[in-house]
Amino acid sequence: MIITRHIPSTDTVLFDGQCRFCRSQVALLRMLDFGNRFTFFSLHDPIVLRDYPEISTDELLSQMYVIDRVGSARGGVDAVKYLSRKLPLLWPLAGLLHIPGSMPLWRYLYRVVARNRMRFAGRCDDGHCRVN
């Protein structure tokens, strides 16, 4: 998918900010992003609806997205694969994600985790959950 309305100046990660599991994964990504090359936005932030109308709320609720600096949007495991190439401490993961023929398995596993993420950690709608 190509984003045409707003092309970010940094690679941008869109995630479910009301999901404790998602927030913990974003906190980990922030720690691994030594060069501060990524910007992170909850899909619930009004900026996301304004700047990225090409991605529906349903799509954003079903998977994380990364929009790069040329406007290419990657969702789900494709976003994870992109991050694994950009963050040096994730390079071992990149090796696994680039095994020929393995993407159907990774996509399936991502969908299972994404579909059950609220069962793993719950929601953050109580005002007490933050990304560090």
Secondary structure, DSSP 8 states (H G I E B T S, - for coil): -B--S---SSEEEEE-TTBHHHHHHHHHHHHH-TT--EEEEETTSHHHHHH-TTS-HHHHHHS-EEE-TTSBEEETHHHHHHHHHHSGGGHHHHHHHTSTT-HHHHHHHHHHHHHHHHHHH-B-TTS-----
